[in-house]
C-alpha cells in the first residue's frame, strides 16, 4: 500500500506544480520533472525509484508516444522522411564525435569515450512531444521531422550499441550486428503489415465485441504489443508505441481512441514518467565533477541544437524551423539513461563517471523544454510580423 501513497503524492504535486508552471509561461512538463528532482534522492529523498515506479514510468512513455502517433499526420511524416533522416544522421555524428573526444580531457578510456558519444547521440523525443502538444505544433512540418528523426535516431543508436559490444570482443550471450539488423528489418516489415491489414482488422473486430470500451481496449493491446516487440528487437518501446498510434490513426476509430486514451495516460502514467526522470538525479560528487558536468551539459545541448539544426538547413528549412527542429532533438531522457545503464552494467564505465553522466542527462533533459518553447515562440512571432 506504500506505493498508493507515493502515487497520490506524485499526482497531487504534478497537478498543482504543472498548473502554476503553465500560468508563469513555463512548459508544464518542467514542473513535473522538477517535482521528481525535489522529492527524490537529489533533495528531500522522500521517494526513491523502485520497480513499481519504473513500470508506471515505462507505461507513461509508451502511452505518450501512442498518443503522439494518434495525433500525427502520416502524410506529413512521409513528406518529411528525407529531412528527418538527414537531421537524425547529422544529429548523431555531432555528439558522437565532439562529446566522445571531450571525454579524453577527463581521462576517460577510449571505450568510455565511445560510450559517452553513443549515450548523447540518443534523443528522447517523448518530452519534446509533450511541449509540441502543449503548443499545438505536433501536427506541423517541424513536428513531423522531429518525430521521424527520433525514430531514425533510435535505430542508429541501437546499431552503435551493437558495434560497441562487438568492440569489446565479448560475443558470449551477445547477438551479432547482422542478427540485430535482421530482427529490426523483420520488425519494420511487421509495421507495414500492421498499417495495411492487422490494425484495421483488429479495430473492425473490436466493433463486434460485446464489451464496454472494446475499441479502446483493442487499441491498447496493439500499443502494448508493438512496444513489447520493439523492445524484443532492441528498439525502444516508445518507437513501437508511436507506430501503433499511427496505425490506429488510419482507422475510423482514431478520434474516439484519442479521446479515450489521453485521460488514461495523463491521469496516472505520464506524470509518473516525467517524475521518474527527476528521481534519477543525484548531486553526489557534484563539486568534484563540476567542470565535466558544465562542459558536457553545454555540448549535450549544443551538439543536437547545432547538428540537427544544420541537418534541417541542408534539407531546405528556414532559420526559424532549423531552430525548432534542433531544439526538439535536444532532450535525452529515457533513451540516454537506458544506454548509460547498459554501458555501466557491461562494466564499460566506472561508477563515478556513470553518476556524472546521469546528472548531465537529467540537466540537459530539464533544459530542453525551455529551449523548444523559446524556439516555437520565436517562430510564431516571426510569422506574425
N, C-alpha and C positions, 0 to 999 in steps of 0.2 A: 504493500500500500504506500510505501515511501515514494515511489515513482509518481503516484497520483498527486501527491502534494507538490512534487517538483514540477510536474506538468502544469498544475494550477498556477503556481508562482510564475513560471515562464510565460504562460499565456496572458496573465494579468499584466506583467511588466511590459511585454512586447506590444500589447494592445495600447497602453497609455503612452509609453515612450515613443512608439511609432507615430501615434496621433500628434504628439507635441513636436516631433521632428518635422512632420509634414506641415504643421502650422508655421514653423520657422523657415520653411522653404528648403528643408533638408530631406533627401530621399528617405522614406520610412524604413528601408532596409538597413540604413546606417544605425538607426536606433536599435534594431533587433540584434545587429552584430555587437553593438556596444553593451547591450544587456548581457550577452554571453561573456564579454570581457570582464565586466564589473562583478557579476555573481559567480564567475568561475575562479579557477586557481590563481589567475593573474592578480586579483584584488581581494574580494571578500571571501572567496573559497567556500561559498555556500553549496555550489553544485559542481560535481566532477563528471567528466564524460564517462559514461558507462555503456554497457551493451544495449540497454533499453533505449537510452537517448540516441545512440548510434542508429538503431533500427528506425526510430521515428525520423531521424535526420535523413537517412537513406530514402525513406518513403517520401519525405518532403521534396528532395531534389528530383525524384522520379516524377512526382505529380506536377511539380512546377514546370518541368520540361515537356510533360504531356500536354499541359495547358498551352505552352508556347507553340507546340505543334498544331494544336487545335485552332489557334488564333493566327497561324501563319498563312500567307498566300503562296500556295505551291507554284503558281505561275511566276511570281516574283523570284522565288528560290531558284527555279530553272533558269530564269533570265540572267540572274547574277551568280550562276555557278562558277563561271570562269574567273570573275573578280574575286570570289570567295577563295578559290584555290590559290590564286596569286597572293592574296592577303595572308592566308594560312602559311604558305611556304616561306615568305619573307619574314613573317612574324615568328617563325620557329628559328630561322637562321640567326637573326639578331641576338636573342638571348642565349642561344646555344654557343655562339662564338664569344660575344662580349662578356657574358657572365661566367662562362667556362674559363676564359683566360684570366678574369679578375680573381678567380679562386686561387690562382698561383700567388697573388700578393699576400694571401693569408695562410700560406704554407699548406694548401690542400694538395693531396696527391693528384696525379693525372686522372686517375679513375674517379676520384671525388670531384674534380673539376668537370669532367664529362657528365657525371650525375647531376651536378649543380645546374649545368646548362640544360639538361633534359628536364629537370624539375621545373625550371622557369620558362621552358618553351611551351608548357601546358597552359591552356586557357580554360577557365571555368565560366562559361557564359551564363550559367543559371542566375548569378547575381545581376549581371547586365540585363538579362531578360526581365527581371523584376523592375529595374529602373525604366527600361524601354516600355514596359506595360504601363507603368505609372504615368509616363509622358505620352502615351498612345502613339509610340513610334515603332512598335514591334512590326507592324504591317507596313513597312516602308522599304525603299531600296537599301538604305543603310542597315536596317534591321535584318533584312533577308541576307545581306552579305555577311553580317556578323554571325548569324546562325549557321550559314553554310560553311564559313571559315572555321567555326568552332568544331564542327563535325570532322572536317578535314584535319584540323589541328590534333584532334583526339587520335585519329588513325596514325598520323605521323608520329605522335608521342609513343604509341604502343610499339611501333616499328623500332624507334630509337631505343626503347627499353629492351627490346629483344636483342638488338645489336650489342647493348651494354652487357647483357647477360652472357652473350657469346664471347665478348672480350675477356670475361673472367676466366674463360676456359673450363667452366664447370658445367658440363652438359647433363649431369645426373639429375633427373627429375625435371629438367628444363626442355621446353619444346624448341625445335629448330625454327629459325626465322621463316623458312619456307612454309612450315606447317602453320605457323601463326597467320601468315598472309593468306594461305589457302582457306583457313577457317573463316577469316573475315570476308573473303570473296564469296564463300558459300552463304555467309550471313546476309550480304547485300543482295544476293540472288533471292534469298528468302524475303527480304524487304520488298523487292519488286513484286513477288508473288502476293505478299500481304496487301500491297496497294491495289493490285489488279483484281484479285479474286477473294483472298481469305477474309480480309476485313469486311468487304461488302456482304459476303455470305454470312459471316457471323452476326453482323448487325441485323440482317434480314431475319435470321433465325431467332434473335432476341425478341423481335416483334411478335412471334408466335408462342412465346413462353408465358405461362400464367404465373408470373412473379412480379411483385412490385419493383419498379425501377430496373426492369430487366435490361433495358438498353444501357443504362449507366453501369450496371454490374458487368455486362459483356465488354464494354469499353475499358473498364478497369482490368479485366482479365487480359485483354490484348496488350494494354500498357505494361502490366507486370511481367507478362510472358516475354515481350520484346526486350524489356530491361534485363531480365534474367538471362536470356540468350546472348545479349550483348556482353554481359559480364563473362559468360562461358567462353566467348571467343576472344576475350582480352580487351574489349572496348568498355567504355563507361556505360553504366546502366542509364545514365541521363540521355545518351545518344539513342539508345533503344526506345526510351520513352518518347523522345522527340519524334522519331519515325512513326511510332504508334499513334501519336496525336495527329500527325499529317495524314495517316491512312484513314483514321476515323473522320477527319475533317472533310474527306472526299465523299462521305456518305450523307444521306438526307438527315441523319440524326445529329449532325455535328453541333447545331445550336443548342439543342436540348442537353447534349452531353456536356458542353462547355458550361452551361448554367448550373448543371448538377455537380460537376467535379470541382469547380472553383471553391464553393463553400466547404467541401470536404478538406481540400488542401489548405486553404487559408485559415480555417478554424483551428487546426491542430498541427498538421505535419510541416508545412512550410515555415512557420515561425520557429519550430524546433530545429530545422536545418540551419537557419541563419544564426540562431543562438549557439548551436554546436560549433560553428566556425570560430566564434569568440571564445568558447570554452577551451580551445586548443592553445590559446595564448598563454605564455609564461614569461615573466621578467627575470627568471633565473639567469645568472651570468651576463645580464644586460650590460653592465658597466665595462666588463672585460671585453665585450664583443661589440661595443657601440660603433666603432669605425666600420666593422663588417656590416652591421645592420643598416647603417645610414647609406653606405655605398650601394649595397645590394637592393635596398628599397628604391633608390634613385634609378638604378639600372633596371630593376623589375618593372617600374612604371615606364621608363624611357624606351626600353627596347621594344615593347609592344606598341606603345604610342607612336613612336617614330617608324618602327619596322612595318607594322600593319597599315599605318597612315601612308607610308611610301608605296606599299602594295596597292592601296586604294588609288593613289595618284597614278600609278602605272596602268591602272585599269580604266582611267578616264574620269574619275570622280573629281568634283571641285574641292577647294581647300576646306570648306566647312564640313563636307561629307567625309573627307580624309580624317579630320579631327574626331568626328563622331565614331567612325569605324575603328580608328586607333584606340580611342577611349573605351569602346565596347569590348575590346580584346584584352584590356589590362588585367582584369580580375583573374586571380589564380584559383582561390577557393579549394574545393574538394579534390580537383584533379591533381593539383600540385601537392596537396597533403598526402594523397594516396601514393603518388610517385615517390615522394620523400620517404614514406613509410616502407615501401617495397625496398628501396635502396638501403635503408637503415637495417631492416630485417635481414637483408642479404650481406650485412657487415661491409657495405661499401662506404660507410660514413661513420665517424665516431660520434658518441653521444652528445658532446658539446657542440660540434658543428651541426648536428641534427636539430638540436634545440634552437640554435640561432637561425637556421633556415626556416623552421616552423614559424618563428616570430616574424621574419621578413615576409613570409607568405601571408600571414594574417594582416600585417600592417598594409601591404600592397592591396589586399582584398578590401580593407576598410577605406582606403584612399580612392579606389577605382570608381565607386558610385558618384563621388563628388565630381571627379573629372568628367564622367559621362554626362552628368546633369549640366555641367558648365558647357560642354560641347553642344548638347541639344539646345540649350537656351540660346547660346550664341548663334547657332544656325538659324533658329526661328526669328531672332531679332534681325539678322541679315535679310531673311526672306520678307520681313515686314517693311524693311527700309526701302 
